[in-house]
């Protein structure tokens, strides 16, 4: 239930309680006139006339004429308001019993009724005095004074009670009038008092529930789990107390209803009197309203309690999300750093063991993330109010889990593939070594016979047949199979092994050809050239068993051939590398190297030309970067084949993401660059170039004003595929938004270059060579002549650029203020802003909310040409931690304000007040310098506006003893005393305090 609906239902309950108790007609209750009711000079017995008219009886009462008029009116007003509206509309029947009284009492009763009876009268019955003389006086008096009573209802004079029974049934009359109606006045008063107290308690409870509901509705949801838990407990305690009060009130109402009905429950034949029946009906209607109140409150609390629980659930979810995301990010980072694929089979096996440990370490975080995503889905299915926040976090968790799982599989595949690669290379190396040893072990003397040749050929064919068992690949197949994991080291190793394989296969081929030629010629054996190694097994590696008869320095011819063949490619590569290095060295010695000349020419340039050249080079680079953004990010958004990569948020807000960057590009490319190029030969034109384009450069203000919105769009869409495609296509190492900050950096570059030019102060100094410049300074010193016009132009250009930078910074800050009204632009130009401690003082002491706040509020204050704006500071989390956010609180026009400094001991404070003096603000700055700067600026603006108004014949500010005059400081308007450090300061020495960020 919405708070508005809850308030409406309780308001209806309160109105119905007033209607039941007829509070609109009768403002009195029985407690207010309890003494008058107990006197019993008039009673409402509950009897009814023949047409249902209520009967009011005036029993015998000594001293009736002495009752005060106010008491009589109060009792009559109360009694006539007790019956229902339908019964009261019929009219009241009045029975006046004056049988034991005198004519004067009858006359007094009729007179009071004629003057002060508040209801409609239907009929008046008067039981005349029993005494003959008084009865005679009564008959005569009635005839004589009938017109004086001014009553248009009939007055029936009765001699006895029996005559009254002809008009009113006995069952509707009390016993003293000869009737059978039971009436106990004290019991009637008690019941009426109890009912009215119950109604008042019900009304008060409903109003209290209304206040509680409004308080709950106005409570902002906290941002931390502890605050949410505290708030939930506090609200639950309050709800428990109110619920107990409702239950207690219900018990009281049920008890009161049973007490009223007690008379009817004594025996089956007994019935409730009309008074009791009306009281029962009233209580039942009040209990219905109590039940409605309980239902409304229960429904409202259930929804509010659900909202608080959902807030707490959301905070638990976000807290767990941050922890799980941090853990998964760390694991993914460790995975990303695990790039080693090993340089041997042993190393890869070790890496696999290490990676399994890393995988086990991340498995717990993976399970937590998957469980948290399931919890998030449950919150979404339960219609959580923060579905839009939970759904992307669940998607991000699943994305991280998928990344972890995919990266695990990828790493495992790569390491398994690497292990297979190195094992394959080891097999190839082993096969080559065995082949080399086989060739070396074949004795030359045995190959001189046909039998020896056949044996050698058979051994070679048998060995070559083992290549299938080793699954020796071809180089092309090998590279195609393992291309993805071939790092430089592994690639070099594989190249070496495969080259060795090719060389060995080629040697075997040549040996086969040679043996076949020998077999064909069948030449007789010749003497052996080299000794045969003894006890050398045929399939054992030469590294394990070397021939014992060979000296360490001796090698067979086959070994020498194999070594030469295996190293030929390496030597060829080395030879080519050396030749290339020699060519490079010769070209470096004989050729022309332009870089030193460029460096020398740069050193020979004058300072102004170096600055101008730097300005032009950076300007061209800046234009190219903007052009890249337009061509690489903005234009491709219209390509049909890329539209599926662009999210709807980006497609609908691309003009806000990029702002007026096209306008910046057109201005710099078509206009500003060409004008800057003209300043190459005439540096003195540079300042005028900037001053001339002052209005055009205001487009940077528009760009920076849009920058906060662009940042928000970027943060929402920065992970989309489209930006990644564009970034790779452009070859950018940084994301897009880093380049969108380029215009801000460009303004700072302009400021730095203008400051550099201003340091030389004149064109003569700017055109001097560096060597001459030093000598000229030493020779002339401060007596040098200066070109004042050139210096003034530079100062104006620099001041213009600084103002532009500050206005852009303030535009960014002001754009971050939420709730700012549209008419804020009417306050004029933004001059300065800063953070202050603010005390609010109200002189209306009857309003508690307006009393002075002894604890100051921290406010961000913006000073415009025609007004001041106060903003509330909130610290909210962001990517860089807690950052300030501002919300609009109040704005005041300067023409309605006055300002004054405070006394001693308050050198950081000053006071702003309205003209009426009812509202004041005490502002405390961070330092005395900042206070003086603000006070001076506001005083100057007030004086200017005061002079303008005085010129028009109007006087706004009242000068009272000079204390509220916006007066200037004692010395100069721009120079102040620093009491703490004993020095004078000015606004410039504060470091751009009027418009800086550090205020």
N, C-alpha and C positions, 0 to 999 in steps of 0.2 A: 504494500500500500504506500502510495506517495505521501509525503508529509502534508501536502495541501489537502489531500482527501481525508487524512486523519484529523486535521484541524477542522475541516468542514463538518465531519460527522460529530465531533465533540461539541462544536458550536450548536449543531442541531439538538444535541442532547440537552445542553444548557438552556436553549430556548424552550424546549418542551417541558423541562422542569419548571421554568418560570410560568409557562402556560398552565401546567397542572395546578400549581400553587397560586395561580392568578396574581403573580407578582407585578404584572403590568397594571392591574387595576388597583391592587392593595399593596402599598409599600410596607404595611405593618405586619408583624408576626405576633403570635400570642405572647412570647416572652416580653415584648416591648410594653404590653398593656396588661400584664399578668395581674397586677393589683386591682385594676378596674374590673377585669373579668371576674375575679373572686368576689367582688361586692355583689354581684348577681342582681343588679337592677334591671338587666335585660338579658334574656337567654334565647338560644336557638335550639329548641328542644328536639327538632327533627321532624315534627309533625307537618302534615301537608293538608291544604284545603282540598275541596272537592275537585278542583281542576289542577291539583298538584302544586299550588302556590306554597312556598315555605312560610311557616308561621313563626313570628317573633313574639315572645311573651314578655310583658312588663309585669312581673309579680309585685306583690305588696312590698313596698320599700319606703321606710321612714326617711324622710329628708331627700326625696327624689329631686325636689326643686333646688336643693343646695348642691347638687353634683355640678362640677365645673363643665362649661360648654365644651372645652377641649376633650375631656374624658368621655363625655357623652358622644361626641362626634367620632372619636377613635373607636369606641366600642361598636357604634352603629356601622361604621365603615368596615370593621373587621367582620361583624356578623353577616352583613349583606354580601360579603365576598366569599364566604365559605361555601354556600350552595353552588351547584354547577351553573354555568352560564345559561343553559336552557331553562333551568328552574327559576333563576333570577329574572329572566326576561318575562316570565308570566306575571310577576309582581308579588310583593310580600303582603301577607295578612298579619295585622298587628292586633294582639289581644292585650288590653290594658285592664288589669285587675285592681280596682280601687274600691272594693266593697267595704273596707275598713278605713277608708281615708275620707278626705274632704273634697269639696268642689275645687278648692284651690290646687290640690294635687292633680286633679283631672285637667284643669286648665293649664297647669305647668307642663304636663305630659304632652298635651296636644300642641301647645306652643313650640316645645322643643322638636317634636316630630315635624311640624310644619316648617321649621327653620332649618333643621340640621339633618334630616333623614336623607341619606345619600342614594337610596335605591328607589325602584318603582313601587308605588303603593297601589294595592288593589282594593283593600277593605280594612276598616278599623272597627274593632269591637271594643266597647267600653262597658265593663261591669260597674254599674253605678254604686255610689255609697249606700250602705244598708240603712243608715240613719235617715229618718223621714225628712228632716230639715235639710240635710246635705243633698239628699236626692232631689228635693224640690229646687234647691239652688242649682243643682247640676242641670235639670231640665230647662230652667230659665236661662242659665248661662250658655247652654249649647245653642239655644235659639238666638240669644242675643249676640254671642261672639262667633257664630259659625263663619261669617264672612271674614272675621279677623284672622282666623286660622289659615286662610288662603290655601285650602286643600280642595282639590277637585274630586276627591274620592269620597264615597259615602261613609258616614260615621253612624254606626248602629249602636244605640244605647240599649243595654240589656239590664234587666232587673235581677236576674239570677243566672246561675250556671246552667240550669235546665234550658233556659232560652238560648244559651250559647250552643247547646247540643243540637238545636234545630239547624244550625249553620255549619258546624264542624263536627265530624264524627268523634265519638269518645276515644276511639283507638288512636286518634291523632292529638289528644290532649293529655297533659300531665295529670297526676293524681290530685294536685291542689285545685285543678279546674274540673274535677269530677271525671277525669278520663282514666284510661288504662295504660297509657304510654309511660314506660319506665325511662326515667332520665335522672342521671347523676352528674351534677354540674362539675364537681372536682374531677371525675373520671373523664368527662368530655374535654376539660382543659388539659389534662395530662396527655390524652391521645393526640389532641391538636398540637401540643408542644412537641411531642415526640416525632410526629409526622413532619412538622416543619423543620425540626433539627436534622432529621434524616435527609430531607430535600436539600437543606443548606449544605450538609456534608457531601451529598452527591454532587452538587454543583461545584463546590470547592475542589473536590477530587477531580472532576472533569477539567476544571481550569488548570489544576496542577499538572494533569496529564498533557494538556495542551502545551504548557510551558516546557515540560520535559521533552515532548516530541519536537518542538521548535529548536530546543538546545541540541538534540541529537541530529536534526537535519542540518544545523549550522556547523556541526563539528566536522573539520577536515580529516580525511583519512590520514593516519600517520605514515611515516616513511620507513620506520624501523620495526623489527619484530617485537622488541621489548616495549616500545611505545604502543604498538597494536595490542599486545597482551594486557598491558596496564589499562588501556582504554576499554577493552572488552570486559575486564574484571570490574572496572568502575561502573560502566553502564549496566552490567548484570546486577551489581549490588543495588543500584538505584531502582532498576526494574523490579527486583525482588521486594524492596520496601513498598513500592507502589502496588505491586500485586497483592502483598499482604494487606495493605489498606483496603483494597477492593474486596478481598475475601472477608475482612472484618466488617466492612460496610454491608456486604451481602448477608452475613450472619445477623447483624443488627436489624436489618430490614425484615428478614424472615421471622425473627423473634417478635418484633413489633407487630407484624401481621398476625401472628398466632395469638398474641395478647388481645388484639382487637376482636378476633374471631372466637375468643374463648367463651363468650356468652352463648354463642350458638352451639358450641360443642358440648355444653353441659348436659343437655338432654335432646332427644330427637325432635321434640315438639317446639323447643325454643327457637326463636328467630331473631335475627339481627334487626335492631332498630334502623330507621332511615339514616340517622347520623352515623351509626356504626357501618352500615352498608356503604355509605359514601366514603368513609375513612378507608374501608377495605379496598374499594375501587381506586382510591387515590394511591394507596400503598402498592397495589398491583401495577398501576401505571408507572410509579416511580421505580419499582423493581425491574420493569421492562426496560426503562432507560438505563438502569445500572447494568443490566445484561448487555445492552447495546454498547455501553461504554467499555465493558470488559472485552467484548468481541473486537471492537475497533482497536483497542490497545494491544490485545493479543496478536492481531494480524499485523499491526504496524511493527510491534517488537520482533515478531518472527522474521519479517523482512529486513529490519535493521540488524538483527543478530546475524542473519545470513550474510548480510553485506560485510559486517565486521569479520566474520569467520572467513569469508572469501578473501578479504584484505589480508588476513593473517596467512591464509593458504597461499596467496599470491607471493607474499614476502618470503615464506618458507621456500616456495618453488624457486623464486628468483635467487635466494641465497644459495640453495643447493645447485641451481643452474650455474651460478658464478664459480662455485667450488669445483663442480664437475667439469665445466668448460676449461677452468684453469688447469686442472689435472690432465685433461685430454690434450690441451694445447701444449703442455710440457711434454707429454708422451709423443705427440706429433712432431714437436721440435727435436726431441731425441731421435725419432725416426728419420727426420730430415737430415740430421747430422750424421746418421749412420750410413755413410756413403761408401765405405770401404768394401770392396768386393773380393779382396784378397789377391795375393800374387803367387799363391801355391795352394795345392790341395789341402795341405795341413792347416794353412792359415784360414782357408775358407771354412773348414770343419770347425775351427775355433770360433770363427765369426758366427756360424750357425748356432753354436751353443750360447754365445753372448746375446744373440738376437732373440733366442727363445726366452732368456731371462727377461729381456726388455718387453717381450710380448706378454709374459706372465704378469709383469709389473703393471701394464696398461689394461689387463683384462678386468681388474676390479673396477677401474674407472669406467670402462666400457659397459659393464653390467649396471653400474649406478646410472650412467647416462641413459641406457635403454629403459631402466625402471622409471627414471624421472620423466622420460618422454611419455610413458604409459600413464603416469600420474597426470601429466599435462593434458593428455587426451581425455581422461576422466573429468578434469576440471572443465574442459571445453564442452563435454557432453552434459555436464550439470548446469549449463548456461551461466558460466561465470561471467561477471561483468567485465573482466579484463581479457576477454577472448582474443581481441586483436593484439594483445601483448604476449599472450601465452602461445598462440599458434606459431608465430615466427621463431620463438625460442625452441619449441618442440622440433620444428623443421631444422633449426640449426643443430640441435643435439643429434638428430638422425643423420644430418649431413656430416657431423664430426665422427659419428660412429662408422658411417660408410667410408669416410676417409681413412679412419684407423684400420678398418678391416681390409679395404682395398690396398692400403699401403703395406699392411702385413703380407697380404698375398703377393704383392709386387716384389717386396723385399725377399720373401721366401723363394719366389720364382727366380729372381736374379741370382741369389746365392746358390740355389740348386744348379742353375745354369752355369754359374761360375765354377762350381765344384766339378760339374761335368766337363767344362772346358779345360780346367787344369789337369784333370785326370786324363783327358784325351791328349793333351800336350805331353804329359808324362809318358803316356803309352808311345806316342810318336818318338819322343826322345830316346826311350828305351829301345824301340825298334831300330832307330838309326845307329845307336851305339852297338847293338848286337850285329847289325849289318857291317859296320866298320870293322869290328873285331873279326867277323867272318872273312872279310876280304884280306885283312892283315894276316890271318892265320893260314891262308892258302899258300903252300910252299911252291916256289917257282920251279924247283927241280922236278917236282912231280907233274907239272903241267907240260913237260917236254914230250910226254908220251900220250898216245891216244887214250889210254885208260885213265891217266891222270886228268886229261882235259875233260873227259866225260864225267868223272867224279866231281870235278870243280863245277861244271855246268849243272849237274844234278843238285849239288848243294845250293847253288845260287837260285835255281828254280824252286827248290823246296822252301828256301827262306823267303823268296818273293811271294810264295803262296800263303805264307803266314800273315801277309798284309791284310787279308780279309778278316782274320781273327781280330786284329787290332783296329779294324774299321778305320783305316787311314782315310781322311777326307782329302778332297782336292782343295786348293786355296780358295777358289771362288765359293764352293759350298761351305767351307769353314767360315768365311767372312759373312756370308748370308745368314748362317745359323746363329752366330754369336756377335753380330754387329752391334746390338744394343748395349752390350756390356764391355765392349773393347775400349778400355781406357788407354791412355798413352803408354803406360808401363806394360799393361797386358798385351796391347797391340804390338809393341816392340818385341816382347817375348814370343808371341805367336808368330810374328814375321820371321824371327830368327829360327824358330823351330821348323816352320814350314819351308823356309829356304834351305835349312839343313836337310829336310826330308827330300826336297827336290834334288839337292846336290847328291845325296846318297843314291837315290834312284837313278840319277844320270850316271853315276860311277858304276853301279851295277850293270847298267845297259852297255857302257863302254867295255866293262870286263867281259860281258857275254860276247860282244862282237870280237874282242881280241881272242877269246878262247875258241870261238867258232873258226876264226882264221887259222889258228894253230891246228885245229882238228882237220881243216881242209888241206893244209900244206903237209901235215904229218912230218914235220921236221924232227930230226933226232934230238934227244935231250941235250941241253947245254948245262954247264956248271952253274950251280946256284949262285945267285948274286948276294942274297941276304940270308942269314941263318934263320932256321925255322924255330919259332918259340917252342920250348919243351913244356910238356905237361900243361897245355892250355886247352881247356874244354871249349867245345865249339859254341855253346849258347851262353857262356858266362861273360859278363861285361868286363872290358879291359880295366875298368877302375877297380874291380875286385881282385883279379888275378893277372898280373903283368908277366911277360916272358922273363924268366930268370937269367937267361944267357945274354940278354941285351943290357948294355950299359945305360945309365940314365940319360946320356946325351945322344944315344944312337936311336935312329928311327928307320923303319922299313920304307921302301919306295912308295908302297901303297899308302902308308900313313902320311908320308910327306905330301903325296898327291891329294889325299882326302882333305888334309888341313889346308893346303893351298886352294883347293876347290871351294871349301866351306867359307874361307875368309875372303874370297875374291870379291864378292858383292860388297862386303863391309869396306874393303880397301877402295873399291871404286867409289863408294859413297863418300869416303873420307877425302879421296882425291878431288871429287867434284866440289865438296865443301871448301877445300883449301883454295881451289882455283877461284871459286866465287868470292871468297874473302879477299884474295889478292886483287880481284877486279874492283871490289869495293874500296879497298885501300888505295889503289891507284886513282880511282875516280875521286876519292877524297883528297888525294894529294894534288892531282893534276887538274881536276875539274874546278868549277867555280862554286863556292858555297855562299848563297845569298843571305843566310841568316845573320852572320856577323855584320854584313853591311846594313841590314835592316836595323840591327841593334844599334850600330853606330849612328845611323840616320835618326833613330828615335832619340838618342842622347843629344844629337845636335839640334833637335827641334826646341823651339821656345816653349815655356810652360803653358802658354795659352794654346798653342797648336797641339801640344800633347793632350790637353784637356779636350779640345775640340775633336781631335781624332778619336779619343776614347769615347766621347759622346756619340759620334757618328757610328763607330763600330758597334757599340752597345745598342744604339737605336735600330740599326739594321737587324741585329740579332733579336731584339724585342719584337720587331715587326714580323720576322720569320716565325717566332714562337706563336704569336697570335694567329698568323696565317695557318700554321700547323693545326691549331685548335679548331679553326673554322673548317679547314679541309679534311681534317682527320676525325673530328667528333661531330660537328654540327651538320655538315652536308651529308655524310653517310646515313643520317637518321631518315632521310627520304628514300634510301635505296630499298627496293622491295625485298631483296633477298636478306636484308638485315633486320627487317621490322619485327620478326619473331623473337629477336634477341633483346628487344627494348621493352622494359616493363611499362605498364600503363602510367605509373606515377611519373616516370621520366618523359614519356611521350606527351603527357598533358602539361608538363611544367618545364619543357626545355628552354623556353624563353626566360624563365626565372633562374635556371641553372647557369646560363651563360650571360644573362644580363644584356647590356649594350656593348658587348665586346666587338661586334661588327662595326659599330660606330667608332670605337677606339681605333680599329684597324684602318678604316677609311681615312680618318683624320691624320693619323701618323704616316700612312703610306702615301697619301695624295698631297698632303699639305705640309705637315710639320717637318718631315725628313728633308724635303726640298728647301725649306727655309733654313734649316740647320746647316745644310751643305753650303749655303751662301755665306755662312759665318766662318768658313775655313780660312779665307784670306782676310776677313775683317772680324776679329774676335769681339770688338766693341759692339757689334750688332746682336750678340747673343742675348744680352739682357732685354733689349727691345723686342727681340723675337718672342721671349716668354711673356713680356708685358702685353704685346699685341694679341697674343692668343689666350689671354686671361679668361675670357668668356668661354672659349672653346674647351679649355681645360676643365671647366666645371662638369663636363661629362664624367669625370672621375668621381665626382660626388654622387652622381646617379648610380654609377657602378658599385660604389662601396655601400650605398644605401640598400642595394639589393643583395649584398654579399651574405648577410645572415640567413636569408631565405635560401640562397644558393647552397650554403653549407648544410642546411637541414635536408634539402633534396639530395645532396651528394651523400650524406650519411645514410640515407634510406636506400639509395640505389648503387652504392659504390661497389658492391659485390656482384653486380649483374654481368653477364657474359659479354654484353656489347662493349663495355669499357675495356675489358681485357683484350678483345679482338682489336679494337682501335689502338690500344697502347702497343700491342705487339706489331701492328702494321706500321706505326710511326717509329718504332724502335725506342720509345721513351722508357727510361729507367724509373721514372717517378709517376705516380698516379695523376689523373687529370687535375684534381683540385690544387695540387702544388703549382701547376702552371697557371691556374686561375688566380693565384696570388701574385702573378707577375706584375699587373698594373700597380699594386701597392709598392712593390720593390722598385718599380720604375720611378715613381714619384720620389722615393728616397734617394735614388741615384741622381735625379735632377738636383735635389737639394744639396747633395754632397759635391757635385761638380760646380754649382754656383758658389758654394762656400770656398772651394778651391780657387776659383777665379777671384773672389773677393779678397783672398789673402794677399794677392799681388797688388791690388788697389788701383793700378793705372795701366793704360795701354803701353806706356813706355817700358814699364817693368815687365809687362807680358811679352814684349817683343825682344827683350834682351836675351842673349845667350846665357846659358847657365854659368859659364866662367865669368862673363862680364857682369852678370847679375850679382855675384858674390862680391866682386871688386867694387861695383857701383854702390852696393849697400855699405861696404866698409868705408868708401870714400865720402859719400854724401851723407849717409846716416839719415837722421830725421829731417834734414834740411831739404830733402828731395821735394820737388813740386809734384802735386797730384792733380789728376783730372777729376774735378769734383763732379762733373756731369756723369762721367762714366761710373764713378763710384756710387753715385746716387741711384743710377739705373740698376746696378748690380744689387744694391741693398733693397730696392723696391722689388726686383724680381725674386730675390731670396725671401723677402717677407711675404710676397704673394704665394710662393711655393710652400712656405711653412704654414701659412693660413689654409691653403688648400689641403695639405696633409692633415692638419688638425681637424678641419671640417669633415674630411673623409673618415677620420677615426671616430669623431663624434657621431657621424651619420651611422656608422656601424653600431656604436653603443646605443644610440637612440632608437634604432630599429629593433633592438632587443627588448625594449620596454613594452610590456603587454598591457592591454587595456587603455592605451593612449588615445584620447579623443581626436576626432578628425580636425577640430578647429585649433589644434596646437600650433598649426602653421601661422595663425594670426598673431602669435606672440613675437614674430620677427625672427631674426637671425640668432642661431645658437652661439653663445659667447664662451661659456665655460661650464664645467660640471665637476662634481666631486662628492666624496662621501663625508657626511657629518653626523655627529651625535646631536639629536634634536629633542629638546624639552618643549612640550606644548602647555601653555598657561592660559586658562580661561578665568575671567573675573566673575562669572555667574556662579556663585558658590552654592546655589540651590540644586545644581545638577551634579550628581556624583560622578557621572562619566566625564564631566568637564573639569574636574579638579586637576591640579598640577600633577604631572607624572614625575615622581621622583626618580624613576629609572628611565634613562633616555632611550629613544628609539634610533636605530641606525637608518639613515635615509640617504639615498642618492639624489642630489639636488642639481637641477639644470637651470642655468641662468640664460634667459633670452633677452632680447632688446626691450621687450615690453612686459615681461612676466617671469615668474619663478615657478618651477614644477618640482613637486616632491614625489619620490618614488620609493617604494618599499623594496628592501634588499632580501633576496632569498638565495640560500646556497643550495644548489642542486647538483646531483652527480652528472658527470660527462666523461668523455674519453680521457681527459687530462685530470680527472679527479673532481673535487667539488669546485664549481665555478659560480660566480654571482649571476643572478637573474633579477630583473627589475620589473615591478608592476606599478602602474600609475596609481597615485593616491590623491593628489590635490594639485591645483594650479591657482595662482594668484597674479593679478595684474599689478605691475609696479606702481601705477598711478594711485592705487589705493593703499600703499604701504608707506611706512616710515622706518628708519633704521637708526640705531645708536649703539655705541660701544658700552660695554659693562665696566664696572669699577675695577679697582686693583684686585689682583689675585685671579683675574679672569682674562688673561692676555691672549687666550685662544678663543674667546667667546664674543659674540655680538648678538644683538636682538633685532628681530623684525616684528612689526606689529601692524595691525589694521588701523585705519584712521579712527574708528570708533573706540579703540582701545580694549575691546572685549576679548580679543584673541591675540596672543603673542607667541612667538617662537624663539627660543634660545638655541643658537647654533654654535657648536664647538668644533673647530677645525683641528686637523692633525698637528698643526704648528702655528706659531704666531705669524710667520711669513704668509702662510696661506690665508689666515684670517685677515691680515692687512690687505692682501691682494683682492680678496672678495669684497671687503668693506669698501675699498677704494672704487672698485668697478661699479658696485651697486649705488654708492653715493653719487658717482658721476652720472649714472643713468637717471637717478632721481632728480638731480639738479637740472639736467637737460630737459626732462619732461616737465619739471616745475616751471622752468623758464618759458617753455612753449605754452603752457597753460596760462601763465601770468600774462604773456603777450596777448592772449585771446581774451583777457579780462576775467579769468577764473582763478581762484586760489584754492588749491586742493589741500595742502598740508598746513596744519595749524602750528605755529611756532610757540612752544611753551617753554620759556626760560632757556631756550637754546639747547635743551637736552635731546629733542627729537629732530634737530636740524641735520640733514645729510651733509655734514661738513667735511671739508678736505683735511688730510693729515697736517701736522704742524709745519713741516718744512715745504717739500714739494709734493705734488699729488702722486708722483711716481717714485718717491724716496721715503723710506720709513726707518724707524729706529728698531734695531734688534736688541731688546733689553737683555737677553740672556747672553749674547756673545759680544755685545758692545760695538756693533757696527751698523752701517746703513745698508739697506737693501732696496731693490727695485723690483717691479714685476718681471723684468727680463732676467734678473739674477736668480729668480726662483726656479728657472728652468722650464719655461713654457707652462707655468702654473695656471694662467688664465684658461687654457684650453687643454691642458695635459691630462693624461690618464691617472697620474699619481695623486690627484687631489683627494 
